[in-house]
Amino acid sequence: MSARKPASPAPRTAYRLSKSRLLSFLQCPKRLHLALHRPDLAEEDEGAARRMAAGHGVGEIARRLHPGGVLIGHDDDLGSALAETAKLVKASPRVPLFEATFEHEGVLVRADLMLPQGRGWRMVEVKSSASVKDYHLRDCAIQTWVARHAGIRVHSTAVAHVDTAFVYPGGNNYRGLLKEVDVDEDIEALAVEVQGWVSAAKAVLAGPEPAIAVGGQCDDPFPCPFYAHCSRDLPPGPEYPVELLPGVAGKRLAAALRASGIDDLRDAPEERFETDQLHRIWQTTVNGEAFLDPASAGQMAQYGWPRHYLDFESVQFAVPVWAGTRPYQQLVFQWSCHTEEKDGRVWHREFLDTSGEDPQRRFAESLIEALDDDGPVFVYNQSFEATRLKELSEPFPDLARRLENIVGRMVDLLPITKRFYYHPEMKGSWSIKAVLPTVDAEMSYDGLETVSHGQEAQAAYLELIAQDTPTGRKTELERGLLEYCRHDTWALVKLAKMLSEGS
């Protein structure tokens, strides 16, 4: 009977790495491993979707600024993308290439722009950010390393980012939107590390899930979609961790308390709280009872009538869509105002532009008409609303005096609330969403279905003004935006009433 031959070891899987996968590895090896082996564990990241949409818009403009270029498609057939790229880099005359595809040692990259430069090429990575970030340099180092090892003469590498000083003149003229920054010197040192990154990433993929604890890497440079998976076995922390202490002094004290073995705010000794605000937070947390200084009634009594309670919603575009606006400029499209008379009568007015056209003048005119020229205008975090109105004075100088009048009448409820009120369930935050449920439990934002926070409001507005959004969905979004903004100003009415009563 012949001896059985030993079984041959199973071949190791050859993992193809993309640039994004390598960048995931550099953020956290465990993130890369999970992305390939357990993608089902990832949780949706709304921020990632917004960044991707902004990136696509900026990328489209970058291609438009280089006429005569060729877009290499084949998103679902990278072999064809590689073949087409190889053909076009040797073609004569050479033209700009978009999404040129290269591979080396199983690492595949797609370059945003490959521009003819001398007898070689200038590689440009297009970013929707307003400046060059550190992770952009690692991005470019990987791109350049792969392209050069694939036989491409890359003479220079640059990052093209959005120039926030650009003012859109209209007419689809976006020349000047992007600013190119040469990064050759920055990436030279990084390029020699790429080979090590690739080898280490492949080793991680071939092995078991890395045992890496959650930490600062989970949010740097972007939130990791696997955080819930990685933190699932962490013991629950205290209900009131010392880290809820706000401000520079609070964070410094929290670090000192944690270093001394105290993680629950209620266990901290009273003498450690040297400022009135931090002591108040500690005391109310220990007592489990809200604090409201009766002197708040005197503070509120000095303001006249009628009282207007105002809130704005705004949107930002990486690529401006309205003439005279800049990238990432805060552009107002909605306001809500509750007005209260001395006898207790309250009525509501609102504005929401759904046309998709520049809403700013209509916004300003309708607001001026609603607020008349008398009565305090209560807001929460005045810098936002005041700055938006001052900005509106620039394109509409004929409205400047009336807008400045509104700014001059503003009363910020945020510092008043910070001075006179704190509830343990606010957990160190004076955001209106933290304060409101402690004032009126039925006023929680959790009950708002379509729009429940500012980022959702921006996303809803963008979907609302999109031409391909169905009519029924537009109606739903409009209703959700109006409900959300109205909720914000009714919250101010409730808060002001509590502060006015001082009890």
Order of alpha helices (4+ residues) and beta strands (2+ residues): beta-alpha-alpha-alpha-beta-alpha-beta-beta-beta-alpha-beta-beta-alpha-alpha-alpha-alpha-alpha-beta-alpha-beta-beta-beta-alpha-beta-alpha-alpha-beta-alpha-beta-alpha-alpha-alpha
